[in-house]
Amino acid sequence: MATQNKKKKFNWTGFIVILLVTAALIIGLYFLFFKKDKIVSASSFETKLKKAESDTKDDHYIKDITFDSAYSKIYVTEHLNGGREEKYIVPGATPGQIDDFRQSFSAATGANIPNSIMKGHKGAFIDSSGKNHSDSGISGTVYKAPSKWVNIMISLLPMVLFIFVMIWLAKKSGGAGGGSPFSVGNNKAQKMVSDKKFSDVAGNEEVKEEVIEVVDFLKNPAKYKAAGAKIPKGILLGGPPGTGKTLIAKATAGEAGVPFYFISASNFVEMFVGVGAKRVREMFREARKNAPCIIFIDELDAVGRSRGAGMGGGNDEREQTLNQLLVEMDGMSENNGILVLAATNRPDVLDPALQRPGRFDRTITVGLPDIKEREAILDVHAKGKRIDPGVDFGNIAKRTPGYSGAQLESVINEASLLAVRENSGVITADQIDEAIDRVMAGPAKKSRVIEKEELTMVSLHEAGHAVIGIKVPGGQKVQKITIIPRGQAGGYNLMTPEKESYYNKKSDLHAQIMSFMGGRAAEKIMYGADQVSNGAANDIEKATRIARMMVTQWGMSDLGPIQYEANQGSPFLGRDYNKNKDFSDAVGHEIDQEVRKIIMAAQIEAEKVINKNLPLLKAISKALLEKETIVAEEIEYIVEHGELPAPKDKVAPAATKHSLKDLIAKVKPSKEGATQVVKEKEEVVKEEKTTTTKEDK
């Protein structure tokens, strides 16, 4: 998605103007505050006059005098021998003395300057040529110094000029949506052009149908008006992160054929009072001029939260923005031809007035994809990539329950990066398998040094989970087991339900808790109750959460079908912000007892199952120690045969092994011969790997 506004070239004119104004300001401040004039006392000035008077035959004379009555100063320019000039100030003369002196000075008769320093020193103004500078009309002798206000204006001129230029530049940059302080209330919505189509959106067929219908209404309004239908004023897309809400908006922009405006709800929030409401007004004003059109507001909860939910008093600027949005969507002004499309992860916190018909007529939940939709999403993201023919996206979809579209895109991208890193040319099934692990738990920490005893305990722990998943009816199917550390986990067990369902029976939940307790049960059986590790911390957390929800929310205990705790968090973000306690302490004690009863019963059942299947537990643990990672097909083989399947490539007898040089010498340099060399080279490598594995065993 790209904006129609082109990038502007750098404004060299403005830059040069700012540079010149800054230089002028610095120079002005320097002369104003830092440049110090030479100060000469009245007695010293009298001495200089006498000296200049005595040197009448040379170039030493008083060249210029300026009288400043406002500041009681005399500015003197003295011409010295050799052509040099010296400027200094004589302070202390009163305004009356200076005026008397100026009136009588033209006749060179002197005046009442302090100590009568000028009286009788007419010769001080005569140069070597005999010219009398006191009668020459020098501006300094008849010049009236500027007033105090003129000096103040001159000193402030650089600052005023600088401020003027900054205001000019701000106005100039603010016209195109810049960050000018004079444009804070302007419309921030961007007119977008997208290359996405609805064909690029896999899954979410019902959501696409709803949006496609509205887009068709904008393209062909006469067809719907003939039936008396009106366009919905708003569509609200809600759902977990990464499910494709913004992607649907991009596809809508690409398919609509009408102006499409995009803005984030956070752009309405500013530090200036009233800016958010003004931006809402400006956005709808521009939309009415270009109707029919679509406005897409992303992350609507930034301004659409329920009013009055904040803490403390005062005026909430966000509420004023929300009020203006409510008025613009369904107020006195008609919005014919304007569709407001919004997306949020938190529809539960939105203001009820925002979700009523007439504003957002349709609220659509964009949920997590099911197995068929995940396969379709993988196909879309695999376009343009070289995928190995042996890769089955159906199996990958089975292994990724609960993954969003963004996570599936990340899986394909990670697999592509691994293919480039390994220089394989195509994306293989193993690389996709590794990519799933990376997205789920992070990159493998193969460099971590783990003691053999600890590794054995990890393998038994993961094998315990697998045994419960295999042997308990209703348990989850084991897809993959690994003891390679990833993130904070020393290993993990990927278990998925055989069938994806939206409802869980009590027996299924009990089987899930047993699966979580299987690792701890295996450690307890093999090492004793005093030697269990803390590796089951996450398992215990998940089991406790399920057991508590069974008791307090789902009514699956002896306490009866009563809701004791209401989850106040987001249904899509899965966070418990707070819980309402609507029961007494005695009932709380009973809840704890019921939760403990469920957990301990699952623990005991898990221990029984593992005790009955100790050979299977040890076989899976042994396979993990050998391969570190085993998948569903290998686990099924272990269940049937008690060991890992033999390598597919047969090991040739030692007498028939060939070196690579022998193979090259035997085969002629033809096309068929080159193919045979490659095949026999691969067989030799496989034989060496198999022999090495047997020796390690």
C-alpha positions, 0 to 999 in steps of 0.5 A: 500500500502506497500513498499518492503523495510524492516525496518532496525534494529537499528545500535548499532555499529554506535551508540557506535562509535559515543558515543566513538568519542564524549567522546574522543572529550570532553576529548580532548577539556577538556585537551586542553582548561580547564586543567591548569598546575601549573606555577612556576617562575624562582626564585621559581624554584631556591628556590625549587632546593635549598630545594631539595639539602638540603634534600639529605637524604630523598625522596625530589629531582627533578625527571624529567625535560623536555625542550620545546625550541619551547615554551620557557618552562621547565616542571618539575616533583618534587618528594616530601617526602611521595612519592608524585609528583608535576608537574609544568612549569617554563616559560621564558627560551629562546631557546638558554639558554635551548639548552646550559643547555641541552648540559651541564646538562648531566655532571651536571655542570649547564647552563645559565638558567635565573638567573643561577638557575641550577648552583651549584645545582647538589645535587637537583637531588640525592635521599635518596639512593644516585642515581643521577637522572640527569645522569640516562638517564631520558627521560625528561633530553634528550627529545626534546619537540614536535614541534608546528605543532605536538601539533596542529595535536594532538589537532585537532585529536579528531575533525578529528576523529569525522568528519571521523566517521560521514562521514562513517555513512552518507555514510552507511545510505545513501545507502538505501534511507536515509537522507544522504547529499551524497544521495540527488540526488538518486531516491526517488521513492518507489516500491509499493505493493498494496492489492487494486483491481478495484473491491474495486473502486466503481463508476468512471466506465469510468475512470476504463475502461481507466486504465484497458485497459492500464494495460491489454496492459502492461500484454499482449503487443503482442495483441495490437502490432499486431493491431499496437497500442502503449501504452499511455505514460501518464494518468493524473487524475484530479478532486476534492479532495477525488474522488478516484484518489489515490485509482485508482492508488492503484488499478492499482498497485494491478492489474498491475502485473508489477513493480509500482513506487510511488513518490510525486511530492514534493519529487523532490523539495529540497534546493540543486540546481539540485537535482530535475532534477537528481532525475527525471533522476534516477527515469526513469533510474531505470524504464527503467531497469525494464520495463514494469512498471508504475510510479505514481506521486501524486500531480503533480502540485507541480512541473508541474505548468506553467513555467514563472508564478512566480514573480521576476527574478532568476533561478527557480529550480522547472522549471528545474525539470519540464524541465527534466520531459518533456525530460524524458517523451518524449525526445530523449530517448525511454520509451517503456513499461513505463506508467506515471500515475499522479494525481492532483487537479489543472489541470488548472495550469499545463504547456501546454507542460506537457499535450500535447499528447506524454506526458500525452496522456489521461486527465481523470476527476475523478468527484464527484459521482452521486446518483447511484455511491454514493450508490455503494460507500456506499455498498463498505465501508459497507463491513465487518460492521454490518448494520441494515437491515432497512438501505436503502443506496439508500435514504442515497445516495439521501441525500448526493448530492455533497459528494465525495467518501472520505466523504461517507467513513467518514460517514460510519466510523462515524456511526461505531464509534457511534454504538460502543459508543452507544453499539448498536451492529449494525449500525442503520439508525439514526446513519448514519443520525447523521454521515451525520450531523457530516460530514456536520456541525460537532458534535451537541452542545447539551450542549449549553444553548439557550433561548426559544425566540431565539430557537423559532426564529431559528425554524421559520427561518428554517421553512421558508426555508422549506416552500419555498422548498415545495411550490415553483416549481423547488425548492429543496426538504426538506430532514431534518430540525434541530435546534440543533446547529452544528459548527457556525450554530444555525440550518440547513435545508438539501435541495436537488434537486429532480433530479440531473442535470448538467444544471440549468435553470434561473427559477431553480436558481431563486427558489434557491435564494428564498429558501435562502431568505426564512429564513429571510422572515419568520423572517421579517413576524413574528417579523418585519423588525427591529427584523430580526437576523443575522442568514441569513448571510450564506444564503445571501452570497450564494444567492448573489454569484448565482445572481452575476454569473447569471449577469456576467457569465451566461447572465441571466439579462437585460445586455445581454449574455456578460461575465463580470467576468472570474473566475480565480480559480480552477474549482475543488477547487472552490476558486476565487483567482482573477477576471478580470475586463473587464468593466467600472465603469458605467457597474459595477454600472449596474451589482450591480443594476441587482444583487440587482434586482434579490435578492430583487425580490426573497425576495419579492416572498419568503415573498408572499409564506410564507404569503400564507402558515403561518399555514404550517410555524407555524406547522413546527416551532412547530414540530421543537420545539417539536422534534428539528429534523424532516425528510422528511417523517414527513415534508410530513405528516405535509404538509398534516395534519398540525401536526406531526404523532402520535407515532406508539406505542399505549398508554395503559390505566393506569389501565392496566400498569404493573411494571417490577416486576409484569411481571417477577412474572407472566411469567415462566422462560422458553425460550418463557417466557423470550421473552414475558418478553422482549416484555412487558418490551419494551411496558412499557418503550414506555408507560412511554416515551409517557406519559412523552411526553404528560405531557411535552406538 
